[in-house]
Amino acid sequence: MLDIAEIDADFHKSDYFVNRKIGLVALRTDHLIEDSLRQILGPFNLAMLTNRIRFNDPVNTENLKAMAQDLDRVVGDILPGKALDLVIFGCSSGAAAIGEEKLAAKIKAIKPSAKVTNPVTAAVASFAALGVKKISVITPYSRAVNESIADFFSSKGYQVLNIAGFNQGDDADITRIDPQAIVAAAKQYAHPEAEALFLSCTALRATDVIEEIEQALNLPVVSSNQALAWHALNLMAVTQEVQGYGRLFQCKLPSGNMGEEA
């Protein structure tokens, strides 16, 4: 007869995680964000737990705003009933369309102890850390979505000198924009008076060409995923050095400006 034993209940129990926990809300159509964030955050003792939010192409303001309807489910299903150190909402245009305050309030209603960020909140914090006010913007979006992005940064007190988009309608197609096409667009469209260049969208393959563009333009470059990684490390008070991803990682958040919408 098979011997089935029951182990004593007084065995030693460890913590659920021995490191900090990041909950990532990613679009179900995004091919890139996890790999891009892990590329930068990989050396750190962080756990990243992803859930996918419903999003339907094309990338337009109506579909971006509709993601808010699925946010409770997505956040609630990342370790239900357990705390997270940080929640990232991983969509730049979606955050601008829905509103960073609304996003943060909905997330904190479910994960009240977590800090919260998103790409545009992280970008604003990045601009503050870099000490810039005049920006050029490169995006994969249509004209209407670009107007929403420009309006968001203008509302935060930044002068958007110009914005250029690749006019891609499907989220998956954004990832197919070659990194060298991003470099070429940056060289062509960066405004001569710009103090920084923002590369918007978590699906844009910008991480590996940030320093190439900075050297070509002699400007600090901020991308959605780079800004998210930088902001995450600052919000969780991780102090190790990061190299290879632009001037931003030489900066810290200004005192009293955590850049988090609560």
Phi and psi in degrees as GROMACS dihedral restraints (atoms count N, CA, C in turn):
[ dihedral_restraints ]
;  ai    aj    ak    al  type     phi  dphi    fc
    3     4     5     6     1   -66.6    20    10
    4     5     6     7     1   129.4    20    10
    6     7     8     9     1   -89.1    20    10
    7     8     9    10     1   113.2    20    10
    9    10    11    12     1  -112.4    20    10
   10    11    12    13     1   113.6    20    10
   12    13    14    15     1  -103.2    20    10
   13    14    15    16     1   154.3    20    10
   15    16    17    18     1  -111.9    20    10
   16    17    18    19     1   117.9    20    10
   18    19    20    21     1   -71.2    20    10
   19    20    21    22     1   139.8    20    10
   21    22    23    24     1   -55.3    20    10
   22    23    24    25     1   141.3    20    10
   24    25    26    27     1   -75.2    20    10
   25    26    27    28     1    -6.5    20    10
   27    28    29    30     1   -92.3    20    10
   28    29    30    31     1    21.9    20    10
   30    31    32    33     1   -65.6    20    10
   31    32    33    34     1   155.7    20    10
   33    34    35    36     1   -69.4    20    10
   34    35    36    37     1   135.7    20    10
   36    37    38    39     1  -114.6    20    10
   37    38    39    40     1   132.8    20    10
   39    40    41    42     1   -96.4    20    10
   40    41    42    43     1   173.3    20    10
   42    43    44    45     1   -65.8    20    10
   43    44    45    46     1   158.6    20    10
   45    46    47    48     1   -59.4    20    10
   46    47    48    49     1   -44.7    20    10
   48    49    50    51     1  -133.2    20    10
   49    50    51    52     1   145.1    20    10
   51    52    53    54     1   -95.1    20    10
   52    53    54    55     1     5.2    20    10
   54    55    56    57     1  -135.5    20    10
   55    56    57    58     1   179.9    20    10
   57    58    59    60     1   -73.0    20    10
   58    59    60    61     1   149.4    20    10
   60    61    62    63     1  -115.6    20    10
   61    62    63    64     1   123.1    20    10
   63    64    65    66     1  -108.6    20    10
   64    65    66    67     1   127.1    20    10
   66    67    68    69     1   -97.6    20    10
   67    68    69    70     1   122.3    20    10
   69    70    71    72     1  -109.0    20    10
   70    71    72    73     1   121.9    20    10
   72    73    74    75     1   -96.2    20    10
   73    74    75    76     1   108.7    20    10
   75    76    77    78     1  -112.5    20    10
   76    77    78    79     1   146.5    20    10
   78    79    80    81     1   -63.0    20    10
   79    80    81    82     1   142.7    20    10
   81    82    83    84     1   -67.0    20    10
   82    83    84    85     1   -13.0    20    10
   84    85    86    87     1  -100.7    20    10
   85    86    87    88     1    -2.7    20    10
   87    88    89    90     1   -82.8    20    10
   88    89    90    91     1   120.4    20    10
   90    91    92    93     1   -86.7    20    10
   91    92    93    94     1   -10.7    20    10
   93    94    95    96     1  -120.4    20    10
   94    95    96    97     1   -33.0    20    10
   96    97    98    99     1   -58.1    20    10
   97    98    99   100     1   -43.0    20    10
   99   100   101   102     1   -60.7    20    10
  100   101   102   103     1   -48.1    20    10
  102   103   104   105     1   -62.5    20    10
  103   104   105   106     1   -40.5    20    10
  105   106   107   108     1   -66.9    20    10
  106   107   108   109     1   -42.9    20    10
  108   109   110   111     1   -67.7    20    10
  109   110   111   112     1   -41.3    20    10
  111   112   113   114     1   -66.5    20    10
  112   113   114   115     1   -29.6    20    10
  114   115   116   117     1   -58.5    20    10
  115   116   117   118     1   -39.3    20    10
  117   118   119   120     1   -89.0    20    10
  118   119   120   121     1   -41.6    20    10
  120   121   122   123     1   -88.7    20    10
  121   122   123   124     1    -8.2    20    10
  123   124   125   126     1   -52.0    20    10
  124   125   126   127     1   -41.3    20    10
  126   127   128   129     1   -68.7    20    10
  127   128   129   130     1    -9.9    20    10
  129   130   131   132     1   -97.7    20    10
  130   131   132   133     1   157.8    20    10
  132   133   134   135     1   -83.9    20    10
  133   134   135   136     1    71.9    20    10
  135   136   137   138     1  -128.8    20    10
  136   137   138   139     1   143.7    20    10
  138   139   140   141     1  -105.5    20    10
  139   140   141   142     1   130.2    20    10
  141   142   143   144     1  -116.3    20    10
  142   143   144   145     1   120.1    20    10
  144   145   146   147     1  -116.4    20    10
  145   146   147   148     1   119.1    20    10
  147   148   149   150     1  -106.9    20    10
  148   149   150   151     1   140.7    20    10
  150   151   152   153     1  -130.9    20    10
  151   152   153   154     1   151.5    20    10
  153   154   155   156     1  -104.3    20    10
  154   155   156   157     1   132.8    20    10
  156   157   158   159     1   -97.6    20    10
  157   158   159   160     1   146.1    20    10
  159   160   161   162     1   -67.4    20    10
  160   161   162   163     1   127.8    20    10
  162   163   164   165     1  -145.4    20    10
  163   164   165   166     1   135.9    20    10
  165   166   167   168     1  -116.9    20    10
  166   167   168   169     1   130.1    20    10
  168   169   170   171     1   -65.6    20    10
  169   170   171   172     1   157.2    20    10
  171   172   173   174     1   -81.4    20    10
  172   173   174   175     1   168.3    20    10
  174   175   176   177     1   -77.0    20    10
  175   176   177   178     1    97.4    20    10
  177   178   179   180     1  -139.6    20    10
  178   179   180   181     1   170.0    20    10
  180   181   182   183     1   -61.4    20    10
  181   182   183   184     1   -39.9    20    10
  183   184   185   186     1   -61.6    20    10
  184   185   186   187     1   -47.9    20    10
  186   187   188   189     1   -69.8    20    10
  187   188   189   190     1   -33.2    20    10
  189   190   191   192     1   -66.4    20    10
  190   191   192   193     1   -45.0    20    10
  192   193   194   195     1   -63.9    20    10
  193   194   195   196     1   -32.0    20    10
  195   196   197   198     1   -64.1    20    10
  196   197   198   199     1   -21.0    20    10
  198   199   200   201     1   -60.9    20    10
  199   200   201   202     1   -26.7    20    10
  201   202   203   204     1   -59.0    20    10
  202   203   204   205     1   -27.8    20    10
  204   205   206   207     1   -68.2    20    10
  205   206   207   208     1   -22.1    20    10
  207   208   209   210     1  -104.3    20    10
  208   209   210   211     1     1.5    20    10
  210   211   212   213     1   -67.9    20    10
  211   212   213   214     1   -40.0    20    10
  213   214   215   216     1   -58.7    20    10
  214   215   216   217     1   -45.4    20    10
  216   217   218   219     1   -62.0    20    10
  217   218   219   220     1   -47.9    20    10
  219   220   221   222     1   -64.3    20    10
  220   221   222   223     1   -48.1    20    10
  222   223   224   225     1   -67.9    20    10
  223   224   225   226     1   -41.5    20    10
  225   226   227   228     1   -63.7    20    10
  226   227   228   229     1   -26.7    20    10
  228   229   230   231     1   -89.0    20    10
  229   230   231   232     1     3.9    20    10
  231   232   233   234     1   -92.2    20    10
  232   233   234   235     1   103.3    20    10
  234   235   236   237     1    48.8    20    10
  235   236   237   238     1    69.2    20    10
  237   238   239   240     1   -52.8    20    10
  238   239   240   241     1   130.1    20    10
  240   241   242   243     1    77.8    20    10
  241   242   243   244     1    -1.1    20    10
  243   244   245   246     1  -110.4    20    10
  244   245   246   247     1   151.9    20    10
  246   247   248   249     1   -79.7    20    10
  247   248   249   250     1   150.6    20    10
  249   250   251   252     1  -121.8    20    10
  250   251   252   253     1   151.0    20    10
  252   253   254   255     1   -77.8    20    10
  253   254   255   256     1   -33.9    20    10
  255   256   257   258     1  -152.4    20    10
  256   257   258   259     1   140.4    20    10
  258   259   260   261     1  -118.3    20    10
  259   260   261   262     1   127.7    20    10
  261   262   263   264     1  -106.0    20    10
  262   263   264   265     1   124.5    20    10
  264   265   266   267     1   -92.6    20    10
  265   266   267   268     1   113.8    20    10
  267   268   269   270     1   -96.6    20    10
  268   269   270   271     1    58.8    20    10
  270   271   272   273     1  -152.7    20    10
  271   272   273   274     1   119.7    20    10
  273   274   275   276     1   -69.6    20    10
  274   275   276   277     1   -55.7    20    10
  276   277   278   279     1   -67.0    20    10
  277   278   279   280     1   -32.5    20    10
  279   280   281   282     1   -66.5    20    10
  280   281   282   283     1   -40.6    20    10
  282   283   284   285     1   -64.8    20    10
  283   284   285   286     1   -40.3    20    10
  285   286   287   288     1   -66.4    20    10
  286   287   288   289     1   -38.7    20    10
  288   289   290   291     1   -72.5    20    10
  289   290   291   292     1   -44.2    20    10
  291   292   293   294     1   -76.4    20    10
  292   293   294   295     1   -38.4    20    10
  294   295   296   297     1   105.8    20    10
  295   296   297   298     1   126.4    20    10
  297   298   299   300     1   -65.0    20    10
  298   299   300   301     1   -35.0    20    10
  300   301   302   303     1   -66.2    20    10
  301   302   303   304     1   -43.8    20    10
  303   304   305   306     1   -62.9    20    10
  304   305   306   307     1   -43.8    20    10
  306   307   308   309     1   -58.9    20    10
  307   308   309   310     1   -49.7    20    10
  309   310   311   312     1   -64.1    20    10
  310   311   312   313     1   -39.7    20    10
  312   313   314   315     1   -63.7    20    10
  313   314   315   316     1   -42.6    20    10
  315   316   317   318     1   -66.8    20    10
  316   317   318   319     1   -39.4    20    10
  318   319   320   321     1   -67.8    20    10
  319   320   321   322     1   -44.9    20    10
  321   322   323   324     1   -70.1    20    10
  322   323   324   325     1   -21.7    20    10
  324   325   326   327     1   -65.0    20    10
  325   326   327   328     1   -25.6    20    10
  327   328   329   330     1  -102.3    20    10
  328   329   330   331     1   -38.9    20    10
  330   331   332   333     1  -122.0    20    10
  331   332   333   334     1    74.9    20    10
  333   334   335   336     1   -64.3    20    10
  334   335   336   337     1   -25.8    20    10
  336   337   338   339     1   -88.7    20    10
  337   338   339   340     1    -7.8    20    10
  339   340   341   342     1   -80.7    20    10
  340   341   342   343     1   142.8    20    10
  342   343   344   345     1   -76.3    20    10
  343   344   345   346     1   158.0    20    10
  345   346   347   348     1  -133.5    20    10
  346   347   348   349     1   139.2    20    10
  348   349   350   351     1  -147.4    20    10
  349   350   351   352     1   169.4    20    10
  351   352   353   354     1  -154.0    20    10
  352   353   354   355     1   169.8    20    10
  354   355   356   357     1   -62.0    20    10
  355   356   357   358     1   -37.4    20    10
  357   358   359   360     1   -78.2    20    10
  358   359   360   361     1   -34.6    20    10
  360   361   362   363     1   -62.3    20    10
  361   362   363   364     1   -43.2    20    10
  363   364   365   366     1   -64.7    20    10
  364   365   366   367     1   -37.2    20    10
  366   367   368   369     1   -65.1    20    10
  367   368   369   370     1   -43.4    20    10
  369   370   371   372     1   -60.6    20    10
  370   371   372   373     1   -43.3    20    10
  372   373   374   375     1   -63.0    20    10
  373   374   375   376     1   -37.1    20    10
  375   376   377   378     1   -64.8    20    10
  376   377   378   379     1   -45.0    20    10
  378   379   380   381     1   -61.2    20    10
  379   380   381   382     1   -40.6    20    10
  381   382   383   384     1   -62.3    20    10
  382   383   384   385     1   -42.7    20    10
  384   385   386   387     1   -66.1    20    10
  385   386   387   388     1   -35.5    20    10
  387   388   389   390     1   -79.9    20    10
  388   389   390   391     1   -15.3    20    10
  390   391   392   393     1    73.0    20    10
  391   392   393   394     1    36.4    20    10
  393   394   395   396     1  -114.0    20    10
  394   395   396   397     1   155.3    20    10
  396   397   398   399     1  -130.1    20    10
  397   398   399   400     1   -24.5    20    10
  399   400   401   402     1  -106.7    20    10
  400   401   402   403     1   122.7    20    10
  402   403   404   405     1  -130.7    20    10
  403   404   405   406     1   148.7    20    10
  405   406   407   408     1  -104.1    20    10
  406   407   408   409     1   152.1    20    10
  408   409   410   411     1  -132.5    20    10
  409   410   411   412     1   132.2    20    10
  411   412   413   414     1  -113.5    20    10
  412   413   414   415     1   131.6    20    10
  414   415   416   417     1  -136.8    20    10
  415   416   417   418     1   167.7    20    10
  417   418   419   420     1   -93.2    20    10
  418   419   420   421     1     4.7    20    10
  420   421   422   423     1   -88.8    20    10
  421   422   423   424     1   173.2    20    10
  423   424   425   426     1   -78.6    20    10
  424   425   426   427     1   172.2    20    10
  426   427   428   429     1   -59.5    20    10
  427   428   429   430     1   -44.7    20    10
  429   430   431   432     1   -62.4    20    10
  430   431   432   433     1   -42.8    20    10
  432   433   434   435     1   -68.9    20    10
  433   434   435   436     1   -37.1    20    10
  435   436   437   438     1   -60.9    20    10
  436   437   438   439     1   -37.3    20    10
  438   439   440   441     1   -62.4    20    10
  439   440   441   442     1   -38.6    20    10
  441   442   443   444     1   -64.4    20    10
  442   443   444   445     1   -42.2    20    10
  444   445   446   447     1   -63.4    20    10
  445   446   447   448     1   -45.8    20    10
  447   448   449   450     1   -62.9    20    10
  448   449   450   451     1   -41.4    20    10
  450   451   452   453     1   -62.2    20    10
  451   452   453   454     1   -39.3    20    10
  453   454   455   456     1   -61.9    20    10
  454   455   456   457     1   -51.4    20    10
  456   457   458   459     1   -67.1    20    10
  457   458   459   460     1   -34.9    20    10
  459   460   461   462     1   -63.1    20    10
  460   461   462   463     1   -38.1    20    10
  462   463   464   465     1   -66.3    20    10
  463   464   465   466     1   -19.4    20    10
  465   466   467   468     1   -93.8    20    10
  466   467   468   469     1     4.4    20    10
  468   469   470   471     1    93.4    20    10
  469   470   471   472     1    13.5    20    10
  471   472   473   474     1  -100.8    20    10
  472   473   474   475     1   143.6    20    10
  474   475   476   477     1   -92.4    20    10
  475   476   477   478     1   108.6    20    10
  477   478   479   480     1   -86.0    20    10
  478   479   480   481     1   103.7    20    10
  480   481   482   483     1   -72.1    20    10
  481   482   483   484     1   -36.0    20    10
  483   484   485   486     1  -166.3    20    10
  484   485   486   487     1   162.1    20    10
  486   487   488   489     1  -144.8    20    10
  487   488   489   490     1   133.8    20    10
  489   490   491   492     1  -129.7    20    10
  490   491   492   493     1   134.8    20    10
  492   493   494   495     1  -125.5    20    10
  493   494   495   496     1   150.5    20    10
  495   496   497   498     1   -80.1    20    10
  496   497   498   499     1    -6.1    20    10
  498   499   500   501     1    59.1    20    10
  499   500   501   502     1    47.1    20    10
  501   502   503   504     1   -94.7    20    10
  502   503   504   505     1   128.2    20    10
  504   505   506   507     1   -87.2    20    10
  505   506   507   508     1   -32.7    20    10
  507   508   509   510     1  -100.4    20    10
  508   509   510   511     1   134.9    20    10
  510   511   512   513     1   -59.5    20    10
  511   512   513   514     1   -42.2    20    10
  513   514   515   516     1   -61.4    20    10
  514   515   516   517     1   -33.3    20    10
  516   517   518   519     1   -69.5    20    10
  517   518   519   520     1   -21.4    20    10
  519   520   521   522     1   -61.4    20    10
  520   521   522   523     1   -39.2    20    10
  522   523   524   525     1   -66.4    20    10
  523   524   525   526     1   -18.2    20    10
  525   526   527   528     1   -84.2    20    10
  526   527   528   529     1    -6.1    20    10
  528   529   530   531     1   -68.5    20    10
  529   530   531   532     1   117.5    20    10
  531   532   533   534     1   -65.5    20    10
  532   533   534   535     1   141.0    20    10
  534   535   536   537     1   -53.4    20    10
  535   536   537   538     1   -35.0    20    10
  537   538   539   540     1   -72.0    20    10
  538   539   540   541     1   -24.1    20    10
  540   541   542   543     1   -68.9    20    10
  541   542   543   544     1   -33.6    20    10
  543   544   545   546     1   -66.5    20    10
  544   545   546   547     1   -42.9    20    10
  546   547   548   549     1   -59.6    20    10
  547   548   549   550     1   -46.9    20    10
  549   550   551   552     1   -62.2    20    10
  550   551   552   553     1   -41.6    20    10
  552   553   554   555     1   -65.4    20    10
  553   554   555   556     1   -39.0    20    10
  555   556   557   558     1   -61.9    20    10
  556   557   558   559     1   -43.6    20    10
  558   559   560   561     1   -65.8    20    10
  559   560   561   562     1   -35.2    20    10
  561   562   563   564     1   -79.3    20    10
  562   563   564   565     1   -37.2    20    10
  564   565   566   567     1  -110.0    20    10
  565   566   567   568     1    -7.7    20    10
  567   568   569   570     1   -61.6    20    10
  568   569   570   571     1   125.2    20    10
  570   571   572   573     1   -70.9    20    10
  571   572   573   574     1   140.6    20    10
  573   574   575   576     1   -62.7    20    10
  574   575   576   577     1   -20.5    20    10
  576   577   578   579     1   -98.1    20    10
  577   578   579   580     1     1.1    20    10
  579   580   581   582     1   -67.4    20    10
  580   581   582   583     1   142.3    20    10
  582   583   584   585     1   -98.1    20    10
  583   584   585   586     1   -14.0    20    10
  585   586   587   588     1  -160.5    20    10
  586   587   588   589     1   158.7    20    10
  588   589   590   591     1  -118.6    20    10
  589   590   591   592     1   130.2    20    10
  591   592   593   594     1  -108.1    20    10
  592   593   594   595     1   126.8    20    10
  594   595   596   597     1  -104.7    20    10
  595   596   597   598     1   104.1    20    10
  597   598   599   600     1   -91.2    20    10
  598   599   600   601     1   140.2    20    10
  600   601   602   603     1   116.3    20    10
  601   602   603   604     1   128.1    20    10
  603   604   605   606     1   -72.8    20    10
  604   605   606   607     1   -15.3    20    10
  606   607   608   609     1   -92.3    20    10
  607   608   609   610     1    -0.3    20    10
  609   610   611   612     1   -87.3    20    10
  610   611   612   613     1   129.4    20    10
  612   613   614   615     1   -79.7    20    10
  613   614   615   616     1    68.4    20    10
  615   616   617   618     1  -100.8    20    10
  616   617   618   619     1   -19.8    20    10
  618   619   620   621     1   -55.7    20    10
  619   620   621   622     1   -42.8    20    10
  621   622   623   624     1   -78.7    20    10
  622   623   624   625     1    -8.9    20    10
  624   625   626   627     1  -115.8    20    10
  625   626   627   628     1     9.4    20    10
  627   628   629   630     1   -59.2    20    10
  628   629   630   631     1   -50.9    20    10
  630   631   632   633     1   -70.2    20    10
  631   632   633   634     1   -32.2    20    10
  633   634   635   636     1   -62.1    20    10
  634   635   636   637     1   -43.1    20    10
  636   637   638   639     1   -69.2    20    10
  637   638   639   640     1   -41.1    20    10
  639   640   641   642     1   -58.9    20    10
  640   641   642   643     1   -42.5    20    10
  642   643   644   645     1   -67.8    20    10
  643   644   645   646     1   -37.0    20    10
  645   646   647   648     1   -71.2    20    10
  646   647   648   649     1   -36.3    20    10
  648   649   650   651     1  -102.8    20    10
  649   650   651   652     1   -12.6    20    10
  651   652   653   654     1    54.2    20    10
  652   653   654   655     1    44.8    20    10
  654   655   656   657     1  -134.2    20    10
  655   656   657   658     1   148.1    20    10
  657   658   659   660     1   -69.0    20    10
  658   659   660   661     1   139.6    20    10
  660   661   662   663     1  -117.1    20    10
  661   662   663   664     1   131.7    20    10
  663   664   665   666     1  -119.3    20    10
  664   665   666   667     1   127.3    20    10
  666   667   668   669     1  -115.4    20    10
  667   668   669   670     1   163.6    20    10
  669   670   671   672     1   -59.1    20    10
  670   671   672   673     1   -51.2    20    10
  672   673   674   675     1   -72.5    20    10
  673   674   675   676     1   -36.9    20    10
  675   676   677   678     1   -62.2    20    10
  676   677   678   679     1   -45.0    20    10
  678   679   680   681     1   -63.8    20    10
  679   680   681   682     1   -40.0    20    10
  681   682   683   684     1   -60.9    20    10
  682   683   684   685     1   -46.2    20    10
  684   685   686   687     1   -62.7    20    10
  685   686   687   688     1   -46.0    20    10
  687   688   689   690     1   -61.1    20    10
  688   689   690   691     1   -45.8    20    10
  690   691   692   693     1   -66.2    20    10
  691   692   693   694     1   -40.3    20    10
  693   694   695   696     1   -59.2    20    10
  694   695   696   697     1   -46.5    20    10
  696   697   698   699     1   -62.3    20    10
  697   698   699   700     1   -41.1    20    10
  699   700   701   702     1   -68.6    20    10
  700   701   702   703     1   -42.7    20    10
  702   703   704   705     1   -63.8    20    10
  703   704   705   706     1   -30.6    20    10
  705   706   707   708     1   -97.2    20    10
  706   707   708   709     1     9.3    20    10
  708   709   710   711     1    57.5    20    10
  709   710   711   712     1    39.4    20    10
  711   712   713   714     1   -88.4    20    10
  712   713   714   715     1   124.3    20    10
  714   715   716   717     1  -109.2    20    10
  715   716   717   718     1    -0.3    20    10
  717   718   719   720     1   -64.4    20    10
  718   719   720   721     1   152.9    20    10
  720   721   722   723     1   -76.1    20    10
  721   722   723   724     1   142.7    20    10
  723   724   725   726     1  -122.3    20    10
  724   725   726   727     1   129.2    20    10
  726   727   728   729     1  -126.1    20    10
  727   728   729   730     1   152.1    20    10
  729   730   731   732     1    98.7    20    10
  730   731   732   733     1     0.3    20    10
  732   733   734   735     1  -129.3    20    10
  733   734   735   736     1    31.3    20    10
  735   736   737   738     1   101.5    20    10
  736   737   738   739     1   169.7    20    10
  738   739   740   741     1   -63.9    20    10
  739   740   741   742     1   -25.9    20    10
  741   742   743   744     1   -53.1    20    10
  742   743   744   745     1   -37.7    20    10
  744   745   746   747     1   -74.9    20    10
  745   746   747   748     1    -0.8    20    10
  747   748   749   750     1   -88.0    20    10
  748   749   750   751     1    -4.4    20    10
  750   751   752   753     1  -110.6    20    10
  751   752   753   754     1   154.3    20    10
  753   754   755   756     1  -116.8    20    10
  754   755   756   757     1   158.6    20    10
  756   757   758   759     1   -60.2    20    10
  757   758   759   760     1   135.4    20    10
  759   760   761   762     1   -58.9    20    10
  760   761   762   763     1   146.2    20    10
  762   763   764   765     1   -56.2    20    10
  763   764   765   766     1   129.9    20    10
  765   766   767   768     1    82.9    20    10
  766   767   768   769     1    -0.3    20    10
  768   769   770   771     1  -124.4    20    10
  769   770   771   772     1    86.3    20    10
  771   772   773   774     1   -83.1    20    10
  772   773   774   775     1    -9.0    20    10
  774   775   776   777     1    67.0    20    10
  775   776   777   778     1    17.4    20    10
  777   778   779   780     1  -104.9    20    10
  778   779   780   781     1   128.9    20    10
  780   781   782   783     1   -89.6    20    10
  781   782   783   784     1   120.8    20    10
